[in-house]
Amino acid sequence: MSGELREVLRRLPKAELHCHLDGSVRPATLAELAREYGVMLPCSPAADDVAKMMCVTDAATLEDYLARFEYTISVMQTAEAVERVAYELVADAHEDGVRYIEVRNAPLLNTRRGLSLDDVVDATVRGLERGEREFGVVARFIVCALRNLPAASSMEQARLAVKHKDRGVVAFDLAGGETGNPAKVHAAAFTYARDHDLAVTVHAGEGHGVESIRQAVHDCGANRIGHGTRLFEDPSLAQYVNDRRIALEMCPTSNVQTRAVESYATHPFRDYFARGMNVTLNTDNRLMSGTTLT
């Protein structure tokens, strides 16, 4: 891509609907926070080395890809760190031409050193709001539950999301490794969120087959699907999703990196788009995937 074309694409106004906070930490910030909080990184603290170490190019599975998050989560255990990362993500989105962004995170992962769930949400929203004021990027928050935890945990996260619904939170999500962790186990949490007029999205069809998408749609009532790369395997379900304009939050770079698809050439985005499906392009994790919307 020529520099001129890249600049044209960068300046285009964009929206991003699928971007993980703990997957989008600046390399220099990760190195600085690691020094501050005594977290050992398996590389030098130089930003370029941190970026290279964190960018996943050789994951065998989705779970292998997700393992890299332990480093960013470890440094995001104070309100100051969480707020900083959220603010810097909005700044980076602004430089990428993004005008609207929904940032997602699992607050439970940021409570190891004493923060409450409310503390984490408040710090995240403060960072997003500060970025919105300074850069003009509308920034909202999606609370994630974790599919490898019990249903009681996801219900707690759903209640948290609803509690903050009018204070920056716009949706409830289910994230984490799909294999062996069916979405239907968490259906009650999604019913609670929907009953309180909160939108819901579910990671599905990324690390597992089309049955995962079916559960997200029919058991959880998803308004959007995170990834959905395997949807083409079930034409009937694909038609159902299309008829109801359920949006697909597609993340091609991470899909290739996690081996959800073999290559960019075989990624289903083009096919879904050609069929008129409601598809969106997203970064997923700007740090781990080493990518931007541009």
C-alpha positions in Angstrom: 0.0 0.0 0.0 1.4 3.4 -1.0 1.9 6.1 1.7 -0.6 8.3 -0.1 -3.4 5.6 -0.1 -2.7 4.8 3.5 -3.1 8.4 4.4 -6.4 8.6 2.5 -7.6 5.5 4.4 -6.4 6.9 7.7 -8.4 10.1 7.3 -11.6 8.3 6.4 -14.1 8.5 9.4 -14.5 5.1 10.9 -16.4 3.3 13.7 -15.0 0.4 15.7 -17.3 -2.0 17.5 -14.9 -4.8 18.6 -11.8 -3.6 20.5 -10.4 -5.1 23.7 -9.0 -2.7 26.2 -6.4 -5.1 27.6 -5.4 -6.1 24.0 -4.8 -2.5 22.9 -2.2 -1.2 25.4 0.6 0.9 23.9 3.9 -1.0 24.0 5.7 1.9 25.8 2.9 2.1 28.3 3.1 -1.7 29.0 6.8 -1.4 29.6 6.5 1.6 31.9 3.7 0.1 33.9 5.5 -3.2 34.1 8.5 -1.4 35.7 6.2 0.5 38.0 4.3 -2.5 39.3 7.2 -5.0 39.3 5.9 -7.2 36.4 8.6 -9.1 34.6 8.4 -9.0 30.8 10.3 -11.7 28.7 12.0 -9.0 26.7 13.8 -5.7 26.9 11.7 -2.7 28.0 12.3 -1.0 24.6 8.9 -0.3 23.0 9.8 -2.0 19.7 10.8 -5.1 21.6 7.7 -5.1 23.6 5.6 -4.7 20.5 7.3 -7.6 18.8 6.9 -9.8 21.9 3.2 -9.1 22.3 2.3 -9.3 18.6 1.0 -12.9 18.2 2.0 -14.3 14.8 2.4 -18.0 15.7 -0.6 -18.9 17.8 -1.6 -22.6 17.5 -5.1 -21.9 18.8 -7.3 -19.1 20.1 -6.4 -20.1 23.7 -2.7 -19.8 22.8 -3.4 -16.3 21.4 -5.3 -15.3 24.6 -2.4 -16.4 26.8 -0.5 -13.2 25.9 -3.1 -11.1 27.7 -1.6 -12.1 31.1 1.1 -9.4 30.7 -1.3 -6.6 30.0 -3.8 -7.7 32.7 -1.0 -7.9 35.2 -0.2 -4.1 34.8 -3.9 -3.0 34.8 -4.6 -3.6 38.5 -4.9 0.0 39.6 -7.5 2.7 38.7 -4.8 4.9 37.4 -3.5 2.3 35.1 -6.9 1.3 33.8 -7.9 4.9 33.2 -4.6 5.6 31.4 -4.9 2.7 29.1 -8.5 3.6 28.2 -7.6 7.3 27.5 -4.6 6.3 25.4 -6.7 3.9 23.4 -9.1 6.8 22.5 -6.1 8.9 21.5 -4.8 6.1 19.3 -8.3 5.6 17.7 -8.4 9.3 16.9 -5.1 9.0 15.1 -6.6 6.1 13.2 -9.5 8.2 12.0 -12.0 6.5 14.3 -15.0 8.7 15.2 -16.9 6.2 17.3 -15.5 3.3 19.3 -16.9 0.7 21.7 -14.2 -0.6 24.0 -14.7 -3.9 25.8 -13.1 -5.5 28.8 -13.8 -8.0 31.6 -13.6 -5.9 34.8 -13.2 -9.1 36.9 -9.7 -9.5 35.6 -8.6 -6.1 37.0 -9.6 -6.9 40.6 -6.5 -8.9 41.7 -5.1 -6.0 43.8 -8.2 -4.7 45.6 -10.1 -2.8 43.0 -13.9 -3.5 43.1 -15.8 -4.2 39.9 -17.4 -0.7 40.1 -13.9 0.8 40.5 -12.8 -0.8 37.3 -15.8 0.4 35.3 -15.5 3.9 36.7 -11.8 4.1 35.9 -12.4 2.8 32.3 -15.3 5.2 31.7 -13.2 8.1 33.1 -10.4 7.4 30.7 -12.8 7.0 27.7 -14.7 10.3 28.6 -11.4 12.2 29.0 -10.4 10.9 25.6 -13.7 11.9 24.1 -13.4 15.4 25.5 -9.9 15.9 24.1 -10.2 14.1 20.8 -13.9 14.2 19.9 -14.1 10.4 19.5 -17.3 9.1 21.0 -16.2 6.3 23.2 -18.4 3.7 25.0 -17.8 0.6 27.2 -18.9 -3.0 26.8 -18.7 -5.2 30.0 -17.5 -8.7 29.3 -18.2 -11.8 31.2 -15.9 -14.8 30.9 -17.3 -18.1 29.4 -14.8 -20.3 31.4 -16.3 -19.1 34.7 -19.6 -20.3 36.3 -23.0 -18.8 35.3 -23.1 -17.0 38.6 -20.1 -14.9 37.6 -21.6 -13.9 34.3 -24.8 -12.9 36.1 -22.7 -10.7 38.4 -21.1 -9.0 35.3 -24.5 -8.6 33.7 -25.8 -6.8 36.8 -22.7 -4.7 36.8 -23.3 -3.7 33.2 -26.9 -2.8 33.8 -26.0 -0.8 36.9 -23.7 1.4 34.7 -26.0 1.4 31.7 -26.6 5.2 31.7 -23.0 5.9 32.7 -21.0 4.9 29.6 -21.8 1.2 29.3 -23.7 0.3 26.2 -23.6 -3.5 26.0 -22.9 -6.9 27.7 -20.6 -9.5 26.1 -19.3 -13.0 26.7 -15.6 -13.6 25.9 -12.9 -16.2 26.3 -12.0 -19.5 24.9 -15.0 -21.1 23.2 -14.0 -24.8 23.3 -15.6 -26.6 26.2 -17.3 -23.4 27.3 -20.8 -23.2 25.7 -22.6 -19.8 25.6 -25.9 -21.4 26.6 -24.6 -21.9 30.2 -24.7 -18.1 30.5 -28.1 -17.6 29.0 -29.7 -16.2 32.2 -27.2 -13.4 32.3 -28.1 -12.3 28.8 -31.8 -12.5 29.6 -31.2 -10.2 32.6 -29.3 -7.7 30.4 -31.9 -7.7 27.7 -34.7 -7.4 30.2 -33.1 -4.2 31.4 -32.8 -2.9 27.8 -29.1 -3.4 27.5 -27.7 -4.6 24.1 -25.8 -7.9 24.0 -23.0 -9.2 21.9 -21.3 -12.6 22.1 -18.0 -13.9 20.9 -18.9 -16.9 18.8 -17.7 -18.9 15.8 -14.1 -17.8 16.3 -12.4 -20.7 18.1 -15.3 -23.1 17.8 -17.9 -24.2 15.2 -21.2 -22.9 14.1 -23.0 -24.4 17.1 -21.3 -21.7 19.1 -23.0 -19.0 16.9 -26.3 -20.8 17.2 -26.2 -20.7 20.9 -25.2 -17.0 20.9 -28.2 -16.2 18.7 -30.9 -18.5 20.1 -29.9 -19.0 23.7 -28.4 -15.6 24.4 -30.4 -13.4 22.0 -27.3 -11.7 20.6 -27.8 -8.3 18.8 -24.3 -8.7 17.4 -21.8 -11.6 17.0 -18.1 -11.2 17.8 -16.3 -12.7 14.8 -18.7 -15.3 13.4 -16.2 -16.7 11.0 -17.8 -20.1 10.9 -21.3 -18.9 10.1 -21.1 -19.9 6.5 -21.1 -23.5 7.5 -24.8 -23.3 8.3 -26.7 -21.6 5.4 -30.0 -21.7 7.4 -28.5 -20.0 10.4 -26.7 -17.5 8.1 -30.0 -16.6 6.5 -31.6 -16.2 10.0 -28.8 -13.9 11.1 -29.0 -11.9 7.9 -32.8 -11.6 8.0 -32.6 -10.1 11.5 -29.6 -7.9 10.6 -27.6 -9.3 13.4 -24.2 -7.6 12.9 -21.0 -9.5 12.6 -18.0 -7.9 14.3 -15.2 -9.3 12.1 -11.5 -9.0 12.9 -9.6 -10.5 9.9 -6.1 -10.0 11.3 -6.7 -11.7 14.6 -8.7 -14.4 12.8 -5.7 -15.3 10.7 -3.4 -15.2 13.7 -5.6 -17.5 15.9 -6.1 -19.8 12.9 -9.8 -19.3 12.9 -9.3 -18.9 9.2 -6.4 -20.2 7.0 -5.6 -16.9 5.3 -6.9 -13.5 4.4 -7.8 -14.9 1.0 -10.1 -17.5 2.6 -11.6 -15.1 5.2 -15.4 -15.1 4.8 -15.8 -11.3 5.1 -16.0 -10.7 1.4 -18.6 -13.4 0.9 -20.7 -12.1 3.8 -20.4 -8.6 2.4 -21.4 -9.7 -1.1 -24.5 -11.4 0.4 -25.5 -8.1 2.0 -24.9 -9.2 5.5 -24.4 -6.7 8.3 -20.6 -6.9 8.6 -18.1 -4.6 10.3 -14.3 -4.5 10.3 -12.5 -4.3 13.6 -9.0 -4.5 15.1 -9.9 -6.9 18.0 -6.6 -6.2 19.8 -4.4 -3.5 18.5 -1.4 -4.6 20.4 -1.6 -8.4 20.1 -2.5 -8.2 16.4 -0.2 -5.3 15.6 -2.9 -3.6 13.5 -5.2 -0.6 13.1 -8.4 0.0 11.2 -6.5 1.8 8.6 
